[in-house]
Amino acid sequence: MIQRCGADISIQRDELRRLVFQTLEKTGRPLHKVLILPPDHTRLNSMAGPITAMVYEKLVGEGVRVDILPTLGTHNPMTEAQLRMMFGDSIPFEAFKVHDWRNAVVRKGLIDGAMLAELSGGKVDYTVGVEVNKMLFDGYDLILSIGQVVPHEVVGMANYTKNIVVGAGGSDIINKSHFLGAVAGIENILGQTDTPVRRLFNHAVETYLSDLPITYILTVMEQDYTTRSMHMRGFYAGEEVAVFEEACKLARAVNIILLDREPKKVVVYLDPHEFQSTWLGNKAVYRTRMAIVDGGELVVLAPALKEFGEDPTIDRMIRKFGYCGTPATLAAVAEDDELRSNLGAAAHLIHGSSEGRFKITYCPGAGMTLYEVRSVGFDAVDYAAMAERYNPDELKDGFNTLSDGEEIFYISNPALGLWAYKGKFG
């Protein structure tokens, strides 16, 4: 394992390049054909974009064929503008391939329902098909999986095997793993290294994909909330599980913000470049639900909101059933065949509800009406009106006291961490 880490270090571009090239050299394989699996632009701060560009430049210069498959999962395909924003201008557009989670996958195995029953404490007992993109089996000498380890609502801590079986995965494992996480309880999973969903992902890769030549490059990033700049605190590379486990230790230290008291009102800003749907924007809900006091309010400033789900079917499911809490969603799963066939959407509906604990007010721009927002169970206020009171350009991350005495807790990007009251996080 290659490791460079510390809560007080900041890995700069030259050192990062050396670490990346060292990782390539350590594989010890003759390289003729390489597949890179980076995240999409919704993980812009991961530094996966520059790392991908470094790998591409070096290997293509040595005569290696390099394909890049952004691990979209259920997200929309990246536009050329988004690809350039994430990966720069040096990689030819044709090097990027598009992952189709519904059609471009192959099933490599089946995980028995008995394991799901064990993982869920008997709450589910379905089988899970291990499906991944067909490209992974196109004879690559190296598959380089790149991404950031950060608290995650479905699996506990993002990346590692999740990037393979969800990011480049198929509908069965995506849907059923998300629902497993939902029935296990989001508060029991957030920020944890070992979870039922993580065990499922690791088992899937170790059992059915062990013949693939996968090397992981994992980063740990931390935002400086004074300057709003990002620092790379950790770089970890290798094939073994210790790469992920060591990254988790640092991510838990620098990406989980524990509060001494519960804020009554939390205001979260959704950067237009990253968040254009509630499918992604609900990180504002997930990452703050253990911080907000019961009876409080979450205000989500969402200037670029234009849809609910990034997949047409999921968008329709959200519009049909709304964010109405666990009992209503489980009843809908029992009664509706289509929702039962899209358990990832059902899990998202559960995760996106406060279960009545606190009010959620979404504030969209011109891309979505207040009526649409209210129709899925959220309160709604126009973005311009709310941003005038809670101006993202003036607020600082953390507690703020406004001129009229109102106190709020502000978060400029919910994807960068997990906020929790000390009394609620174990």
VENCORUR-V970108 format. One record per residue. RES is the residue in one letter. PSI is psi in whole degrees, 0 to 359 (none if undefined). Layout:
BEGIN
RES;PSI, RES;PSI
END
This chain:
BEGIN
M;137, I;129, Q;131, R;115, C;160, G;142, A;345, D;13, I;163, S;107, I;120, Q;172, R;316, D;316, E;321, L;317, R;318, R;318, L;319, V;314, F;325, Q;322, T;316, L;320, E;325, K;343, T;330, G;13, R;142, P;128, L;120, H;331, K;120, V;140, L;128, I;133, L;86, P;165, P;175, D;191, H;347, T;351, R;44, L;324, N;1, S;343, M;11, A;331, G;303, P;323, I;316, T;316, A;321, M;314, V;314, Y;312, E;315, K;311, L;319, V;324, G;338, E;10, G;15, V;140, R;129, V;124, D;148, I;121, L;94, P;133, T;83, L;333, G;239, T;5, H;163, N;149, P;146, M;139, T;167, E;323, A;320, Q;322, L;317, R;321, M;321, M;315, F;356, G;189, D;356, S;341, I;127, P;142, F;325, E;349, A;340, F;131, K;160, V;127, H;125, D;102, W;345, R;332, N;328, A;41, V;162, V;141, R;127, K;349, G;176, L;128, I;126, D;149, G;335, A;324, M;321, L;323, A;319, E;315, L;327, S;2, G;32, G;5, K;332, V;154, D;29, Y;159, T;158, V;122, G;128, V;103, E;133, V;164, N;137, K;333, M;332, L;343, F;24, D;25, G;35, Y;141, D;334, L;133, I;115, L;110, S;118, I;138, G;177, Q;137, V;121, V;153, P;140, H;143, E;334, V;317, V;347, G;297, M;131, A;161, N;200, Y;233, T;338, K;323, N;335, I;305, V;351, V;304, G;318, A;22, G;179, G;175, S;324, D;310, I;328, I;308, N;311, K;329, S;322, H;320, F;324, L;316, G;322, A;315, V;336, A;337, G;117, I;324, E;337, N;348, I;319, L;124, G;6, Q;140, T;317, D;110, T;165, P;321, V;320, R;318, R;322, L;313, F;314, N;318, H;318, A;314, V;315, E;327, T;320, Y;348, L;18, S;343, D;353, L;140, P;69, I;129, T;136, Y;137, I;118, L;137, T;155, V;122, M;150, E;136, Q;135, D;108, Y;350, T;313, T;351, R;31, S;157, M;145, H;135, M;109, R;340, G;141, F;126, Y;133, A;143, G;187, E;343, E;160, V;337, A;333, V;314, F;314, E;319, E;322, A;323, C;321, K;315, L;319, A;321, R;328, A;324, V;346, N;357, I;117, I;111, L;128, L;146, D;340, R;161, E;119, P;146, K;328, K;128, V;132, V;125, V;134, Y;134, L;109, D;127, P;332, H;332, E;325, F;109, Q;7, S;158, T;337, W;320, L;320, G;339, N;0, K;332, A;326, V;310, Y;313, R;356, T;354, R;338, M;5, A;320, I;136, V;147, D;133, G;359, G;194, E;140, L;122, V;122, V;109, L;109, A;73, P;334, A;11, L;127, K;351, E;168, F;297, G;150, E;359, D;135, P;320, T;314, I;319, D;317, R;321, M;319, I;317, R;326, K;317, F;330, G;173, Y;81, C;10, G;168, T;309, P;315, A;322, T;317, L;324, A;320, A;321, V;319, A;331, E;337, D;119, D;320, E;317, L;322, R;335, S;355, N;64, L;338, G;322, A;318, A;317, A;319, H;321, L;323, I;311, H;326, G;358, S;147, S;2, E;30, G;3, R;321, F;161, K;141, I;119, T;111, Y;142, C;90, P;160, G;215, A;347, G;350, M;142, T;158, L;326, Y;316, E;315, V;315, R;331, S;342, V;8, G;359, F;157, D;162, A;139, V;144, D;139, Y;312, A;318, A;316, M;325, A;338, E;323, R;316, Y;81, N;114, P;335, D;344, E;334, L;149, K;150, D;134, G;200, F;136, N;142, T;120, L;171, S;334, D;7, G;353, E;135, E;132, I;161, F;123, Y;140, I;121, S;340, N;109, P;347, A;349, L;358, G;196, L;129, W;129, A;145, Y;137, K;326, G;351, K;352, F;127, G;none
END
